[in-house]
Amino acid sequence: MVQILSIQSAVAYGHVGNSAAVFPLQRIGVEVIPVYTVNFSNHTGYGAWRGPLIDPGQVADVITGVEERGAFPQIDVVLSGYQGGVGIGDVIVDAVQRVKAANPSALYACDPVMGNAKSGCFVAPEIPDLLRDRVVPVADIITPNQFELGYLTGTEPSSLESTLDSVDLARAMGPSTVLVTSVERPDREPDTIEMLVVDDSGKWLVTTPLLPFKANGSGDVTAALFAAHYGSTKDAALALERTASSVFDLVEMTYHSGQRELRLIEAQEFYANPRMQFTAQRVG
């Protein structure tokens, strides 16, 4: 059984951060140790929310308590996502180092949440530089969208070739595995969107229908499922296919429901038994 230490935000209402990642992971048989970085009433996309940003020292105390229970040697993946403040980056990097000291085969999967092509950056101004300079270099897996990939590498990926070039630059920073979400190259098939994964064994692209809908938290589910599938199989193409299948069905179900928040619970069979309706094509 894969065990994941997931250091992310939490919301009471809706599904983002750990509140999006934990249940799908549990549904595929992963033992999750969730550590919360914020405890908000809802995600910030609503424009108003309540609740605290948890002090980095308190987050570190929780992680130390987990370590004191003897959990670190059994942790296979450390997962992080949205970082609400600067101090949490140091806490995550320190946790990764301690987990890897206890289990040298453990992986660190970082979702470098910064923004997207439509909205631009929506995190605190200092977060992108923190991610680029201090967090991403110690990651084994990163899961940026195409916009975030461009920021991390100082490029403007557009075509498949330029996106692959940007991935090469990202891998040179430290991560061996890069999953790029929301790839929108000009020459793709109409009404489609793609995901691209690159690791030491190759490069694969998967194409899914583009739904006219943005679901907050879908990226968190994507990062979590990919990290778990890759951590258990070390097969980038298979992890991509499983993740794309599950997330597409989750987002499609949410779209047809007419609801704003992910139908995370209703879609649970799509995580446990993905339909595998998309095939990853080797592109290098």
HELIX and SHEET records of a PDB file:
HELIX    1   1 ASN A   18  ARG A   27  1                                  10    
HELIX    2   2 THR A   44  TYR A   46  5                                   3    
HELIX    3   3 PRO A   56  GLU A   68  1                                  13    
HELIX    4   4 PHE A   72  GLN A   74  5                                   3    
HELIX    5   5 GLY A   87  ALA A  102  1                                  16    
HELIX    6   6 ILE A  127  LEU A  130  1                                   4    
HELIX    7   7 LEU A  131  VAL A  135  3                                   5    
HELIX    8   8 VAL A  136  VAL A  138  5                                   3    
HELIX    9   9 GLN A  146  THR A  153  1                                   8    
HELIX   10  10 LEU A  160  ALA A  172  1                                  13    
HELIX   11  11 SER A  218  THR A  233  1                                  16    
HELIX   12  12 ALA A  236  SER A  257  1                                  22    
HELIX   13  13 GLN A  268  ALA A  272  1                                   5    
SHEET    1   A 9 GLU A  31  PHE A  40  0                                        
SHEET    2   A 9 GLN A   3  VAL A  11  1                                        
SHEET    3   A 9 VAL A  77  SER A  80  1                                        
SHEET    4   A 9 LEU A 107  CYS A 110  1                                        
SHEET    5   A 9 ILE A 141  ILE A 142  1                                        
SHEET    6   A 9 THR A 177  VAL A 183  1                                        
SHEET    7   A 9 THR A 192  ASP A 199 -1                                        
SHEET    8   A 9 GLY A 202  PRO A 209 -1                                        
SHEET    9   A 9 GLN A 281  ARG A 282 -1                                        
SHEET    1   B 2 GLY A 115  ASN A 116  0                                        
SHEET    2   B 2 GLY A 120  CYS A 121 -1                                        
END                                                                             
